[in-house]
Amino acid sequence: MAQSLTNFDNALKEFYEGAIRETINNDVVAFRELDESDRQWSGRRVIFPFHTARNSGVGSRAECGTLPTAGQQGYEQSVISATYQYGVIKLTGQVLEAGRNAFADAMQSEMGAVTRDLVNDLSRQCWGDGTGRLCQVATSANAAASTAITVQNRFYKPGHPGGRFLSVNQVIDGGTTASPTADFSSATVTGVTISEGAGTTADTVAASSGGMSGVSAGNFLFNRGAGNAEMMGILGLIDNYSATNIYSSTGFAGATVQNINRSTVSNFNSIVLGNSSVERVITPQLLQKAFDRIHVESGLEPDIIWGHHDTIRAVLESVTADRRYNSPEFAVGQSSLTYNGVQLTRDRHAPYNSLYILNRSILKMYTLSDLKFADQDGAILSRVSGEDSFSAFLRCYKNLGLDGNPNGGLVIRDIKVDF
């Protein structure tokens, strides 16, 4: 009888090829762009003034008329403090030894992966508002829904993130911006269902049994322990306190940004071109209006246009009719797109239905300590007391802030992306 694969199976070798394959998108456009032009500092916080008002003592008068009453220039003090960002790993002694001959060295693999994970979260924070809220609990949710709740998505109101910033095994809190754990704390996400249908208004988030008990409609979900501790982001900086946002409030980051009250110091607001949460098609005329408003209000010229892939695609759709095909080859698609010579840049973390147009000089990443593993005691790995295991943590101290005229930035909201 001939030898067969079935009979010879126990003698055959396994062939393991190459390294671990990546299934997670680690592209971090905004963070990479902003971090390359960071401003290093040391001390308790960064303080500098903004010129916010002119002298009122100017004007024409008739012959022998009374001179204008003397006024003065207006100044406001800007304050930026660091936020503290961490990534932690823990490995058993057995893994450290056994992992030396695996597909990847266990320690190097974990250190590299947690670095990518923290940078990915920093990229998301670059587009946040400093509060740490990831999404808003839907009005249909109820306090008894301890294992699955719904959160508002972009079909409810353009710009709502839905469940896009949640993933399996993520640990979350639920509550208000004033009290991020008011509803629950430390729930482990077990599933996220993102709706792609325009007829829906919510995405579904599932968690371990009892994890989300007590959640309140209209409240928010946060990364565990990160409520009100995150880096200020573009959503909070390029904003206008007089404009109503997706959460039916004014000012994503509240009235005070960098210690300056936007409700009373109007010149510290950016420009918001919204449409009352009603989707509308982006047009070349609207884009030109944005460019003109920035130059009129600040004297600056935009040099970057940022948006989510869907929003950039919507801009492409709006100008397709103006495209001229002078070649016998009918080329379609677009690898890059510019408007007024300014490139449109896609970022997967950018808010839905919004296009940000700005001069990059107005934003700076203020860095007290750059990204590195803590090693002040001379070692990266620390022994865990009472265990055959070791831990290490990655950290950086950063915050994003306005370093120039806030009117050098503008956001067009409520852009229709589903044609």
LOFI-684705 format. One line per 3 residues: number of its first residue (from 0); their letters; for each residue x, y, z negated of C-alpha. Coordinates in nm, 2 decimals, m for minus. Example, Ala and Ser with C-alpha at 12.3 -4.5 7.8 and 13.67 -1.06 7.14 Angstrom:
// residues 2
0) as) 1.23:m0.45:m0.78 | 1.37:m0.11:m0.71
// end
This chain:
// residues 419
0) maq) 0.00:0.00:0.00 | 0.13:0.34:0.10 | 0.23:0.59:m0.17
3) slt) m0.04:0.87:m0.18 | m0.04:1.23:m0.32 | m0.29:1.12:m0.58
6) nfd) m0.06:0.85:m0.72 | 0.26:1.06:m0.68 | 0.10:1.38:m0.83
9) nal) 0.27:1.35:m1.17 | 0.61:1.34:m1.01 | 0.56:1.65:m0.80
12) kef) 0.71:1.99:m0.89 | 0.51:2.31:m0.92 | 0.65:2.59:m0.70
15) yeg) 0.61:2.93:m0.88 | 0.67:3.22:m0.64 | 0.77:3.58:m0.72
18) air) 0.65:3.82:m0.99 | 0.32:3.89:m1.14 | 0.08:4.05:m0.89
21) eti) m0.09:4.38:m0.98 | m0.47:4.41:m0.96 | m0.49:4.75:m1.14
24) nnd) m0.46:5.09:m0.96 | m0.18:5.29:m1.13 | m0.18:5.59:m0.90
27) vva) m0.17:5.91:m1.12 | m0.17:6.21:m0.88 | m0.26:6.50:m1.11
30) fre) m0.04:6.39:m1.40 | 0.26:6.34:m1.17 | 0.20:6.68:m1.00
33) lde) 0.16:6.87:m1.33 | 0.43:6.68:m1.52 | 0.69:6.76:m1.26
36) sdr) 0.66:7.13:m1.34 | 0.64:7.10:m1.72 | 0.76:7.36:m1.96
39) qws) 0.97:7.23:m2.25 | 0.93:7.39:m2.59 | 1.00:7.34:m2.96
42) grr) 0.84:7.45:m3.28 | 0.49:7.46:m3.41 | 0.30:7.59:m3.11
45) vif) 0.34:7.80:m2.79 | 0.21:8.16:m2.82 | 0.21:8.42:m2.54
48) pfh) m0.02:8.72:m2.45 | m0.27:8.76:m2.16 | m0.35:9.10:m2.02
51) tar) m0.73:9.09:m2.01 | m0.86:9.45:m1.98 | m0.77:9.78:m1.82
54) nsg) m0.75:10.13:m1.97 | m1.10:10.29:m1.95 | m0.95:10.64:m1.96
57) vgs) m0.93:10.70:m1.58 | m1.17:10.87:m1.34 | m1.24:11.17:m1.12
60) rae) m1.35:11.50:m1.27 | m1.46:11.84:m1.13 | m1.24:12.15:m1.16
63) cgt) m1.20:12.24:m1.53 | m1.39:11.93:m1.62 | m1.32:11.74:m1.94
66) lpt) m1.05:11.48:m1.91 | m1.14:11.12:m1.95 | m1.14:10.98:m2.30
69) agq) m0.82:10.78:m2.36 | m0.86:10.41:m2.36 | m0.61:10.13:m2.38
72) qgy) m0.50:9.81:m2.22 | m0.65:9.49:m2.36 | m0.45:9.19:m2.46
75) eqs) m0.54:8.85:m2.60 | m0.30:8.60:m2.77 | m0.29:8.26:m2.62
78) vis) m0.21:7.96:m2.84 | m0.12:7.61:m2.72 | m0.05:7.32:m2.95
81) aty) 0.07:6.98:m2.86 | m0.14:6.67:m2.85 | 0.01:6.34:m2.97
84) qyg) m0.01:6.04:m2.72 | 0.08:5.69:m2.81 | 0.10:5.34:m2.66
87) vik) 0.16:5.04:m2.89 | 0.28:4.68:m2.82 | 0.32:4.38:m3.05
90) ltg) 0.49:4.05:m2.96 | 0.54:3.73:m3.17 | 0.89:3.59:m3.21
93) qvl) 0.78:3.29:m3.01 | 0.67:3.50:m2.71 | 1.00:3.69:m2.72
96) eag) 1.19:3.36:m2.70 | 0.97:3.17:m2.46 | 0.92:3.47:m2.23
99) rna) 1.29:3.48:m2.13 | 1.23:3.23:m1.86 | 0.88:3.32:m1.76
102) fad) 0.77:3.51:m1.45 | 0.86:3.83:m1.64 | 1.06:3.90:m1.95
105) amq) 0.79:3.94:m2.22 | 0.93:4.25:m2.38 | 1.02:4.42:m2.06
108) sem) 0.68:4.34:m1.91 | 0.49:4.47:m2.21 | 0.70:4.78:m2.23
111) gav) 0.66:4.86:m1.87 | 0.29:4.79:m1.87 | 0.20:5.00:m2.18
114) trd) 0.40:5.29:m2.02 | 0.18:5.26:m1.71 | m0.13:5.24:m1.92
117) lvn) m0.05:5.55:m2.12 | 0.04:5.75:m1.81 | m0.29:5.63:m1.65
120) dls) m0.47:5.76:m1.96 | m0.28:6.09:m1.95 | m0.38:6.12:m1.58
123) rqc) m0.75:6.08:m1.69 | m0.70:6.34:m1.97 | m0.56:6.58:m1.71
126) wgd) m0.91:6.60:m1.57 | m1.09:6.61:m1.91 | m1.19:6.89:m2.14
129) gtg) m1.00:6.80:m2.46 | m1.30:6.65:m2.64 | m1.22:6.30:m2.53
132) rlc) m1.58:6.21:m2.42 | m1.58:5.95:m2.15 | m1.95:5.95:m2.06
135) qva) m2.29:6.05:m2.20 | m2.54:5.79:m2.33 | m2.86:5.78:m2.12
138) tsa) m3.19:5.91:m2.25 | m3.34:5.56:m2.21 | m3.09:5.42:m2.46
141) naa) m3.22:5.32:m2.81 | m3.06:5.27:m3.14 | m3.14:4.90:m3.15
144) ast) m2.94:4.83:m2.82 | m2.63:4.71:m3.00 | m2.49:4.49:m2.72
147) ait) m2.57:4.69:m2.40 | m2.65:5.05:m2.34 | m2.69:5.28:m2.03
150) vqn) m2.48:5.59:m1.96 | m2.56:5.87:m1.72 | m2.40:5.84:m1.38
153) rfy) m2.35:6.08:m1.08 | m2.69:6.00:m0.94 | m2.85:6.14:m1.26
156) kpg) m2.67:6.47:m1.22 | m2.38:6.53:m0.98 | m2.06:6.52:m1.17
159) hpg) m2.15:6.27:m1.44 | m1.88:6.01:m1.47 | m2.09:5.71:m1.56
162) grf) m1.89:5.41:m1.67 | m1.59:5.48:m1.45 | m1.35:5.54:m1.74
165) lsv) m1.46:5.23:m1.93 | m1.31:4.88:m1.89 | m1.33:4.53:m2.04
168) nqv) m1.15:4.50:m2.38 | m1.14:4.88:m2.43 | m1.22:4.98:m2.79
171) idg) m1.46:5.28:m2.81 | m1.64:5.50:m3.06 | m1.98:5.67:m3.02
174) gtt) m2.11:6.00:m3.15 | m2.10:6.37:m3.09 | m1.81:6.60:m3.00
177) asp) m1.83:6.73:m3.36 | m1.84:6.38:m3.50 | m1.71:6.12:m3.25
180) tad) m1.79:5.82:m3.48 | m2.13:5.94:m3.59 | m2.31:5.65:m3.42
183) fss) m2.06:5.36:m3.43 | m1.68:5.29:m3.44 | m1.45:5.04:m3.28
186) atv) m1.68:4.86:m3.04 | m1.51:4.63:m2.79 | m1.63:4.66:m2.44
189) tgv) m1.72:4.33:m2.28 | m1.85:4.45:m1.94 | m1.92:4.75:m1.73
192) tis) m2.17:4.77:m1.44 | m2.12:5.06:m1.21 | m2.43:5.14:m0.99
195) ega) m2.37:5.23:m0.63 | m2.73:5.30:m0.55 | m2.85:5.65:m0.51
198) gtt) m3.19:5.55:m0.66 | m3.04:5.48:m1.00 | m2.95:5.72:m1.27
201) adt) m2.73:5.51:m1.51 | m2.45:5.26:m1.54 | m2.45:4.98:m1.80
204) vaa) m2.19:4.93:m2.07 | m2.19:4.60:m2.27 | m2.01:4.55:m2.60
207) ssg) m1.95:4.28:m2.86 | m2.25:4.18:m3.06 | m2.36:4.47:m3.29
210) gms) m2.07:4.69:m3.17 | m2.29:4.98:m3.05 | m2.57:4.95:m3.30
213) gvs) m2.71:5.29:m3.39 | m2.61:5.47:m3.06 | m2.81:5.78:m3.00
216) agn) m2.94:5.90:m2.66 | m2.76:6.21:m2.54 | m2.44:6.14:m2.74
219) flf) m2.11:6.04:m2.60 | m1.86:5.75:m2.59 | m1.49:5.80:m2.67
222) nrg) m1.17:5.60:m2.68 | m1.12:5.47:m3.03 | m0.98:5.75:m3.25
225) agn) m0.93:5.99:m2.96 | m1.23:6.22:m3.01 | m1.12:6.58:m3.02
228) aem) m0.75:6.47:m3.01 | m0.70:6.45:m2.63 | m0.50:6.68:m2.41
231) mgi) m0.68:6.98:m2.26 | m0.76:6.91:m1.90 | m0.86:7.08:m1.58
234) lgl) m1.23:7.03:m1.65 | m1.20:7.25:m1.96 | m0.95:7.50:m1.82
237) idn) m1.10:7.57:m1.47 | m1.44:7.66:m1.61 | m1.67:7.96:m1.68
240) ysa) m1.85:8.00:m2.01 | m2.15:8.15:m1.84 | m2.20:7.85:m1.62
243) tni) m2.43:7.56:m1.73 | m2.25:7.22:m1.69 | m2.36:6.86:m1.66
246) yss) m2.42:6.83:m2.03 | m2.66:7.13:m2.03 | m2.41:7.34:m2.23
249) tgf) m2.18:7.63:m2.14 | m1.81:7.57:m2.14 | m1.69:7.21:m2.13
252) aga) m1.43:7.29:m2.39 | m1.65:7.53:m2.59 | m1.62:7.91:m2.61
255) tvq) m1.26:7.92:m2.73 | m0.98:7.80:m2.49 | m0.62:7.86:m2.60
258) nin) m0.74:8.07:m2.89 | m0.92:8.31:m2.65 | m1.30:8.34:m2.67
261) rst) m1.44:8.31:m2.32 | m1.79:8.43:m2.42 | m1.65:8.78:m2.50
264) vsn) m1.33:8.79:m2.29 | m1.48:8.74:m1.94 | m1.15:8.78:m1.76
267) fns) m1.03:8.46:m1.92 | m1.29:8.26:m1.73 | m1.23:8.08:m1.40
270) ivl) m1.46:8.09:m1.10 | m1.75:7.83:m1.08 | m1.95:7.79:m0.76
273) gns) m2.24:7.57:m0.87 | m2.58:7.49:m0.74 | m2.78:7.42:m1.06
276) sve) m2.70:7.05:m1.05 | m2.87:7.01:m0.71 | m2.65:6.85:m0.45
279) rvi) m2.56:7.05:m0.14 | m2.34:6.99:0.17 | m1.99:7.14:0.15
282) tpq) m1.95:7.38:0.45 | m1.65:7.57:0.59 | m1.83:7.89:0.49
285) llq) m1.84:7.77:0.13 | m1.47:7.68:0.14 | m1.38:8.02:0.28
288) kaf) m1.59:8.19:0.01 | m1.39:8.00:m0.25 | m1.06:8.11:m0.10
291) dri) m1.18:8.47:m0.08 | m1.31:8.48:m0.44 | m0.97:8.35:m0.57
294) hve) m0.78:8.62:m0.38 | m1.03:8.90:m0.47 | m1.03:8.81:m0.84
297) sgl) m0.67:8.72:m0.90 | m0.46:8.84:m0.60 | m0.33:8.48:m0.57
300) epd) m0.35:8.25:m0.27 | m0.46:7.89:m0.33 | m0.20:7.62:m0.26
303) iiw) m0.38:7.30:m0.36 | m0.73:7.16:m0.31 | m0.80:6.87:m0.54
306) ghh) m1.09:6.63:m0.55 | m1.21:6.27:m0.59 | m1.19:6.05:m0.28
309) dti) m1.56:6.08:m0.22 | m1.55:6.46:m0.23 | m1.26:6.48:0.01
312) rav) m1.44:6.25:0.24 | m1.75:6.48:0.22 | m1.53:6.77:0.33
315) les) m1.41:6.56:0.62 | m1.77:6.47:0.71 | m1.86:6.84:0.71
318) vta) m1.60:6.94:0.96 | m1.62:6.63:1.19 | m1.85:6.82:1.43
321) drr) m1.58:7.08:1.48 | m1.31:6.83:1.57 | m1.19:6.83:1.93
324) yns) m1.07:6.51:2.10 | m0.82:6.60:2.37 | m0.67:6.26:2.40
327) pef) m0.80:5.96:2.60 | m0.75:5.76:2.27 | m1.05:5.80:2.04
330) avg) m0.87:5.83:1.71 | m1.10:5.83:1.40 | m1.03:5.86:1.03
333) qss) m0.80:6.10:0.85 | m0.48:6.03:0.66 | m0.45:6.40:0.56
336) lty) m0.67:6.71:0.59 | m0.59:7.07:0.54 | m0.80:7.39:0.51
339) ngv) m0.63:7.72:0.57 | m0.30:7.54:0.57 | m0.37:7.40:0.22
342) qlt) m0.37:7.02:0.19 | m0.67:6.85:0.04 | m0.54:6.60:m0.22
345) rdr) m0.73:6.30:m0.34 | m0.72:6.19:m0.71 | m0.92:5.89:m0.84
348) hap) m0.95:6.06:m1.18 | m1.10:6.38:m1.05 | m1.46:6.46:m1.14
351) yns) m1.73:6.34:m0.90 | m1.90:6.59:m0.67 | m1.65:6.87:m0.74
354) lyi) m1.37:7.03:m0.55 | m1.09:7.22:m0.73 | m0.91:7.50:m0.54
357) lnr) m0.63:7.68:m0.72 | m0.28:7.82:m0.72 | m0.07:7.56:m0.90
360) sil) 0.13:7.83:m1.08 | m0.16:7.90:m1.32 | m0.13:7.55:m1.48
363) kmy) 0.16:7.42:m1.68 | 0.22:7.10:m1.88 | 0.37:7.21:m2.21
366) tls) 0.59:6.94:m2.34 | 0.72:6.92:m2.70 | 0.85:6.56:m2.65
369) dlk) 0.86:6.36:m2.33 | 0.75:6.00:m2.27 | 0.98:5.76:m2.46
372) fad) 0.98:5.47:m2.70 | 1.04:5.58:m3.06 | 1.39:5.48:m3.17
375) qdg) 1.49:5.73:m3.44 | 1.60:5.44:m3.66 | 1.83:5.31:m3.39
378) ail) 1.59:5.03:m3.27 | 1.29:5.02:m3.04 | 1.15:4.70:m3.19
381) srv) 1.04:4.69:m3.55 | 0.98:4.38:m3.76 | 0.62:4.35:m3.88
384) sge) 0.62:4.28:m4.25 | 0.52:3.93:m4.34 | 0.49:3.81:m3.98
387) dsf) 0.72:3.65:m3.72 | 0.64:3.94:m3.48 | 0.77:4.27:m3.37
390) saf) 0.61:4.60:m3.27 | 0.71:4.91:m3.08 | 0.54:5.23:m2.98
393) lrc) 0.57:5.47:m2.69 | 0.49:5.84:m2.75 | 0.49:6.18:m2.60
396) ykn) 0.37:6.52:m2.73 | 0.21:6.73:m2.45 | m0.07:6.96:m2.36
399) lgl) m0.20:7.12:m2.04 | m0.26:7.49:m2.05 | m0.33:7.80:m1.84
402) dgn) m0.01:8.00:m1.77 | m0.15:8.25:m1.53 | m0.47:8.43:m1.43
405) png) m0.76:8.19:m1.48 | m0.93:8.34:m1.17 | m0.65:8.18:m0.97
408) glv) m0.85:7.86:m1.01 | m1.20:7.78:m0.88 | m1.43:7.48:m0.88
411) ird) m1.71:7.41:m0.63 | m1.97:7.18:m0.81 | m2.27:6.98:m0.69
414) ikv) m2.12:6.87:m0.36 | m2.32:6.61:m0.18 | m2.10:6.30:m0.12
417) df) m2.36:6.04:0.00 | m2.46:6.09:0.36
// end
